[in-house]
Amino acid sequence: MIGSGIFISPKSVLLYSGSVGPCLLIWTACGVLSTLGALCYAELGTMITKSGGEYPYLMEAFGSIVAYLYSWTTVIVLKPSSFAIITLSFAEYTATPFYPGCTPPTVIIKCLAIASLCKLIIVAINCISVKLASYVQNFFTAAKLVIILVIVVAGIVLLAQGKTQNLSNAFDGSSMSFGAIGLAFYNGLWAYDGWNQLNFITEELRNPYRNLPLAIIIGIPLVTVCYVLVNIAYFTVLTPSELLVSPAVAVTFGDRVLYPLSWIVPLFVAFSTFGAANGSCFTAGRLAFVSGREGHMVKILSYVSLRRYTPSPALIFNGILSLFYIIPADINSLINYFSFAQWAFYGLTALSVIVMRFTRKELHRPVRVPIVIAALIVVVSCYLVLAPIIDQPELEYLYCTIFIFGGLILYYPFVYLKPRWARRIMRPITMHLQLFMEVVPPEDCEPEDPMKSVKF
């Protein structure tokens, strides 16, 4: 969960919330909302122990079309754009120390994001070995916790020294509109995004009935406390106006508090974004793998490496797509449109908890959440999807909606009908890609279940 969000989103959350008090309340509310959403996913993940995140749950609750639209949107837009946002954040924090006192030019950030080896290395790691990817994730998780701890401890010391002027009268000047609250939540929830990532690899978890809910109960409240304390630390040093104009909030904080060791902030933020990008790439490959296995994506995406037992075609496909999302938009625009589509599917997934309580009563539920929690997530999701559109309607939201439902144009002729001419065209393409990447269908690969060959 801890990646680029806590270093990128504070500016936007403060901008849309209006003042310090509402800003801190929104950060706390985002943590509570993420915890409640993750509890719904804990019931689903221990009831339907299949990888692919929301995909198998939507398939069971609403059928093939809804699951297809989810896989279409997530594989083509949400996961690549998430990867792009994290890579842009990596580039921004890497470039900022070379532009003291000003924001790095956008073209420099985008060129650095495209040219950096970050994306190539992450895709290569995940293609080589599941175990190596998990080791990398563990290392960079430790690194990101170090920088969080440094910022929090520095903030506590400054509070003890009486640096509380920016926290007094915290609600003065706050004026939030109906849509602004939604946009503030978009940016806050982007920092918490990742609370559902374990559901993408349920088939690869050891004892998911125990470890999935345990990770949620321990992890998300811990992240919430860290995020609120980090924001308080920022406000001990920066006034709201200074925070809004800062090119990189954590770097500005480090320059004022940690000098001459301020260089550790951009370094560890880069580590943090690298670790988040690795996690995003890891789970993105699993969704493409599962949807390809079910026939909702081209078959080659469901193939696995003959030597490494990793879903390398799906991982490479996600990495290539993410390059295209770096070029046209800035980080905040990507976050807004990413969150708009993402929370529509979060709401549908929470709704599936309610639906399957009536339609799939026979399924064993090791974790059973109160149905009112699922209903609350559905209501909040509807608000987060509709509020920004009602308050500030923009064509981009319409384009996003058209794209989601535009997947139906491909669904009927290629997924539902499965015409012979399409299979004749794809067969030689699949064969040549298979030979080039040395990949095979999972049922033809040894060990018998390649996605369970390495557990962590």
C-alpha positions in Angstrom: 0.0 0.0 0.0 2.7 2.5 0.9 4.1 3.7 -2.4 4.1 7.0 -4.2 0.7 8.2 -2.8 1.7 9.5 0.6 4.4 11.6 -1.2 2.2 12.8 -4.1 -1.4 13.1 -2.8 -1.0 15.5 0.3 -1.1 18.5 -2.0 -4.3 17.5 -3.8 -6.1 16.4 -0.6 -5.3 19.8 1.0 -6.3 21.6 -2.2 -9.7 20.0 -2.4 -10.3 19.9 1.4 -9.5 23.6 1.9 -7.7 23.5 5.2 -5.6 21.4 7.6 -8.4 20.0 9.8 -10.6 18.6 7.0 -7.5 17.4 5.3 -6.5 15.2 8.3 -10.0 14.0 8.7 -10.1 12.9 5.1 -6.9 11.0 5.5 -8.3 9.2 8.5 -11.7 8.5 6.8 -9.8 7.1 3.8 -8.1 4.6 6.1 -11.4 3.6 7.7 -13.0 3.2 4.3 -10.1 1.1 3.0 -10.3 -1.2 6.1 -14.1 -1.7 5.7 -13.7 -2.4 1.9 -10.8 -4.8 2.7 -13.0 -6.7 5.2 -15.6 -7.3 2.4 -12.8 -8.6 0.2 -11.7 -10.9 3.1 -15.1 -12.6 3.0 -14.9 -12.9 -0.8 -11.3 -14.0 -0.9 -11.8 -16.8 1.7 -15.1 -17.8 0.1 -13.8 -17.9 -3.5 -10.1 -18.8 -3.4 -9.3 -17.8 -6.9 -6.7 -15.3 -8.1 -7.6 -12.2 -10.2 -8.9 -9.8 -7.6 -12.5 -8.7 -8.2 -12.7 -10.7 -11.4 -13.9 -14.1 -10.0 -16.2 -12.5 -7.5 -18.0 -10.4 -10.2 -18.1 -13.6 -12.3 -19.9 -15.6 -9.6 -22.3 -12.7 -8.6 -23.2 -11.1 -11.9 -22.0 -13.3 -14.7 -19.6 -13.2 -17.6 -20.4 -9.8 -19.0 -19.7 -7.8 -15.8 -16.5 -9.8 -15.2 -15.4 -9.2 -18.7 -15.9 -5.4 -18.5 -13.9 -5.4 -15.3 -11.0 -7.4 -16.9 -11.2 -5.2 -20.0 -11.0 -2.0 -18.0 -8.5 -3.1 -15.5 -6.1 -4.9 -17.9 -6.2 -2.2 -20.5 -6.5 1.0 -18.4 -6.4 0.7 -14.6 -3.3 -1.5 -14.0 -1.2 0.2 -16.7 -2.2 3.7 -15.6 -1.4 2.7 -11.9 2.0 1.6 -13.1 2.4 4.8 -15.0 1.4 7.0 -12.0 4.0 5.3 -9.8 6.7 5.6 -12.4 5.9 9.3 -12.9 6.2 9.7 -9.1 9.5 8.0 -9.2 10.7 10.3 -12.0 9.4 13.4 -10.2 11.2 12.7 -6.9 14.3 11.6 -8.8 14.4 14.9 -10.8 13.4 17.3 -8.0 16.9 17.5 -6.2 18.3 18.7 -9.6 15.8 21.6 -9.7 16.2 23.3 -6.3 13.4 25.8 -5.5 11.3 25.0 -8.5 9.2 22.2 -10.1 11.0 20.0 -12.7 9.7 20.6 -16.2 6.9 18.1 -17.2 8.8 17.0 -20.3 11.8 16.1 -18.2 9.7 14.1 -15.8 8.0 12.2 -18.6 11.2 11.5 -20.5 12.8 10.3 -17.3 9.9 8.0 -16.5 10.0 6.5 -20.0 13.8 6.3 -20.2 14.4 5.0 -16.7 15.2 1.4 -16.2 12.7 1.2 -13.4 9.9 -0.3 -15.5 12.2 -2.6 -17.5 13.8 -3.9 -14.3 10.5 -4.5 -12.5 9.0 -6.4 -15.4 12.2 -8.5 -15.8 12.2 -9.4 -12.0 8.6 -10.5 -12.1 9.2 -12.6 -15.3 12.3 -14.3 -13.8 10.9 -15.6 -10.5 7.9 -15.2 -8.2 10.3 -15.8 -5.3 12.7 -13.1 -6.5 9.8 -10.6 -6.9 8.6 -11.4 -3.3 12.2 -10.8 -2.0 12.4 -7.5 -3.8 9.0 -6.5 -2.4 10.1 -7.4 1.2 13.3 -5.3 0.8 11.6 -2.2 -0.5 8.8 -2.5 2.0 11.5 -2.2 4.7 13.0 0.7 2.9 9.7 2.6 2.6 9.0 2.0 6.3 12.3 3.6 7.1 11.5 6.9 5.4 8.0 6.9 6.9 9.6 6.4 10.3 12.1 9.1 9.7 9.4 11.7 8.8 7.1 10.7 11.6 9.9 10.8 14.3 11.0 14.2 13.0 7.4 15.4 13.2 7.0 14.2 16.7 10.3 16.0 17.7 9.0 19.2 16.1 5.7 18.9 17.8 7.5 18.5 21.2 9.4 21.7 20.4 6.1 23.6 20.0 5.8 23.7 16.2 2.0 23.6 16.2 1.1 27.0 14.6 -0.1 25.4 11.4 -2.2 22.9 13.3 -4.0 25.5 15.4 -7.3 26.9 14.1 -7.2 23.9 11.7 -10.7 24.4 10.3 -10.4 28.1 9.5 -11.2 28.9 5.9 -12.4 25.4 5.0 -15.1 25.5 2.3 -15.7 22.2 0.5 -18.2 21.6 -2.3 -20.0 18.4 -2.9 -17.6 17.4 -5.7 -14.5 18.7 -4.0 -14.9 16.2 -1.2 -15.1 13.4 -3.7 -11.9 14.6 -5.4 -10.1 14.9 -2.1 -11.2 11.3 -1.3 -10.0 10.2 -4.8 -6.4 11.5 -4.0 -6.4 10.2 -0.5 -7.7 6.8 -1.5 -5.1 6.6 -4.2 -2.5 6.6 -1.5 -4.3 3.7 0.2 -4.8 1.8 -3.0 -3.4 -1.6 -2.7 -5.6 -2.8 0.2 -7.1 -5.3 -2.3 -3.9 -6.6 -3.8 -3.7 -9.9 -1.9 -6.9 -10.9 -3.5 -5.1 -10.9 -6.9 -2.8 -13.7 -5.8 -5.2 -15.8 -3.5 -4.2 -19.0 -5.3 -0.5 -18.4 -4.4 -1.0 -17.6 -0.7 -0.2 -20.0 2.0 -3.3 -20.6 4.1 -5.4 -17.8 2.7 -8.2 -18.5 5.2 -5.9 -17.2 8.0 -3.3 -14.9 6.3 -5.7 -12.9 4.1 -7.8 -11.5 6.9 -4.8 -11.2 9.3 -2.9 -9.1 6.8 -5.9 -6.8 6.4 -6.5 -6.4 10.2 -2.9 -5.6 10.9 -1.8 -3.8 7.7 -4.4 -1.3 6.9 -4.8 0.3 10.4 -1.0 0.5 10.6 -0.8 2.3 7.3 -3.6 4.7 8.4 -1.7 5.7 11.5 1.5 6.2 9.4 -0.3 8.4 6.8 -2.0 10.6 9.4 1.2 11.1 11.3 3.2 11.8 8.1 0.7 14.6 7.2 0.9 16.0 10.7 4.7 16.0 10.3 4.4 17.9 7.1 2.3 20.6 8.7 4.8 21.1 11.6 7.2 22.5 8.9 5.1 23.8 6.0 2.2 26.1 6.0 -0.8 25.1 3.8 0.2 27.6 1.1 3.8 26.3 1.2 2.7 22.7 0.9 0.5 23.5 -2.1 3.3 25.1 -4.0 6.0 22.6 -3.1 7.2 20.6 -6.1 7.7 17.5 -3.9 6.4 17.7 -0.4 8.6 15.1 1.2 11.7 16.7 -0.4 10.8 20.1 0.9 10.3 18.7 4.3 13.6 16.9 4.2 15.4 20.1 3.1 14.1 22.0 6.1 14.4 19.4 8.8 17.1 16.9 7.8 19.8 19.0 6.2 22.6 18.1 5.4 21.1 14.5 5.2 18.1 15.7 3.2 19.3 13.6 0.2 18.0 10.5 2.0 14.4 11.6 1.4 14.3 11.5 -2.5 16.5 8.3 -2.3 14.1 6.4 -0.1 11.0 7.8 -1.8 12.4 6.4 -5.0 12.9 3.1 -3.2 9.2 3.3 -2.0 7.9 4.0 -5.5 10.0 1.2 -6.9 8.5 -1.3 -4.4 5.0 -0.1 -5.1 5.6 -0.4 -8.9 6.9 -4.0 -8.3 3.7 -4.9 -6.4 1.5 -3.3 -9.0 3.2 -5.2 -11.8 3.0 -8.5 -9.8 -0.7 -8.3 -9.4 -1.5 -6.9 -12.8 0.0 -10.0 -14.4 -2.2 -12.3 -12.4 -5.4 -10.6 -13.5 -4.4 -10.8 -17.2 -3.4 -14.4 -16.6 -6.8 -15.4 -15.0 -8.9 -13.4 -17.6 -6.9 -15.0 -20.5 -7.5 -18.4 -18.9 -11.3 -17.8 -18.8 -11.2 -16.6 -22.5 -11.9 -12.9 -21.8 -8.5 -11.9 -23.1 -6.3 -13.3 -25.9 -5.1 -16.7 -25.0 -1.4 -15.9 -25.0 -1.8 -13.8 -21.9 -2.8 -17.0 -19.9 0.5 -18.8 -20.9 3.3 -19.2 -18.4 7.1 -19.5 -18.8 8.2 -23.0 -19.4 11.4 -22.4 -17.4 10.3 -19.8 -14.8 6.7 -20.7 -14.2 5.7 -17.0 -14.3 2.9 -15.4 -16.4 5.5 -13.5 -18.4 3.3 -12.6 -21.5 0.8 -10.9 -19.1 3.6 -9.0 -17.3 5.2 -7.8 -20.5 1.8 -6.7 -21.9 1.1 -4.6 -18.8 4.6 -3.0 -18.9 4.2 -2.0 -22.6 0.7 -0.5 -22.1 1.9 1.6 -19.1 4.3 3.4 -21.4 1.4 4.9 -23.3 -0.2 6.4 -20.2 2.9 8.3 -19.3 2.8 10.5 -22.4 -0.6 12.3 -22.5 -1.6 13.2 -18.9 -0.2 14.5 -15.6 -0.3 12.6 -12.4 -3.4 14.2 -10.9 -5.5 13.7 -14.0 -4.5 10.1 -14.1 -5.4 9.6 -10.4 -8.8 11.2 -10.9 -9.8 9.1 -13.9 -8.2 6.0 -12.4 -10.2 6.5 -9.2 -13.5 7.1 -11.0 -13.3 3.8 -12.8 -11.8 1.9 -9.9 -14.4 2.8 -7.4 -17.2 1.9 -9.7 -15.9 -1.7 -9.6 -15.1 -1.6 -5.9 -18.8 -0.7 -5.4 -19.9 -3.6 -7.6 -17.6 -6.0 -5.7 -19.1 -4.9 -2.4 -22.5 -5.3 -3.9 -21.5 -8.9 -4.8 -21.1 -9.7 -1.1 -24.8 -8.8 -0.6 -26.0 -10.5 -3.7 -24.2 -13.8 -3.0 -25.6 -13.8 0.6 -28.9 -14.7 -1.2 -27.8 -16.4 -4.4 -24.9 -18.5 -3.1 -25.9 -19.4 0.4 -24.2 -22.8 0.1 -20.7 -21.4 -0.1 -18.5 -21.7 3.0 -17.6 -18.3 4.5 -14.7 -18.5 6.9 -14.9 -14.7 7.3 -18.4 -13.2 7.4 -18.7 -9.4 7.6 -21.8 -7.6 8.7 -23.9 -6.9 5.6 -24.2 -3.3 6.7 -20.5 -2.8 6.0 -20.9 -4.0 2.4 -24.0 -1.7 2.0 -21.9 1.3 3.3 -19.1 0.6 0.8 -21.7 0.5 -2.0 -23.2 3.8 -1.0 -19.8 5.5 -0.6 -18.7 4.1 -4.0 -21.8 5.6 -5.6 -20.9 9.0 -4.0 -17.3 8.8 -5.1 -18.3 8.0 -8.7 -21.1 10.5 -9.0 -20.0 13.5 -6.9 -17.2 14.9 -9.1 -19.3 14.5 -12.2 -22.3 16.3 -10.7 -20.2 19.1 -9.2 -17.7 19.6 -12.1 -18.8 17.6 -15.2 -15.9 17.0 -17.6 -15.8 15.2 -20.9 -13.0 12.9 -19.6 -15.4 11.1 -17.3 -17.7 10.5 -20.3 -14.8 9.2 -22.3 -13.9 6.9 -19.4 -17.5 5.5 -19.2 -17.7 5.1 -23.0 -14.4 3.1 -22.9 -15.7 0.8 -20.2 -18.9 -0.1 -22.0 -17.1 0.0 -25.4 -15.6 -3.3 -24.4 -19.0 -4.8 -25.2 -18.2 -4.2 -28.9 -15.5 -6.8 -28.7 -17.3 -9.1 -26.3 -20.1 -10.3 -28.5 -18.1 -11.1 -31.7 -14.9 -12.4 -30.1 -15.7 -13.7 -26.6 -19.4 -14.8 -26.9 -19.4 -16.1 -30.5 -15.8 -17.1 -30.8 -15.7 -17.1 -34.7 -13.5 -19.6 -36.5 -11.9 -16.9 -38.7 -10.7 -15.1 -35.5 -9.1 -18.3 -34.2 -7.5 -19.0 -37.6 -5.9 -15.5 -37.5 -4.8 -15.8 -33.8 -3.4 -19.3 -34.0 -0.2 -18.5 -35.9 0.3 -15.3 -34.0 0.0 -17.2 -30.7 2.3 -19.9 -31.9 5.1 -17.5 -32.9 4.8 -15.5 -29.6 4.8 -18.8 -27.8 8.1 -19.9 -29.5 9.6 -16.5 -29.0 8.9 -16.2 -25.3 9.1 -19.9 -24.5 5.7 -20.0 -22.9 3.1 -22.8 -22.8 -0.5 -23.2 -21.6 -0.6 -23.7 -17.8 -2.1 -27.2 -18.1 0.9 -28.3 -20.2 3.5 -26.9 -17.8 5.3 -28.8 -15.0 4.8 -28.6 -12.1 1.1 -29.4 -12.6 -0.1 -26.0 -11.2 2.6 -23.4 -12.1 0.9 -20.6 -10.3 1.3 -22.6 -7.1 4.8 -23.6 -7.7 6.2 -20.9 -5.4 4.3 -19.7 -2.4 5.1 -16.8 -0.1 
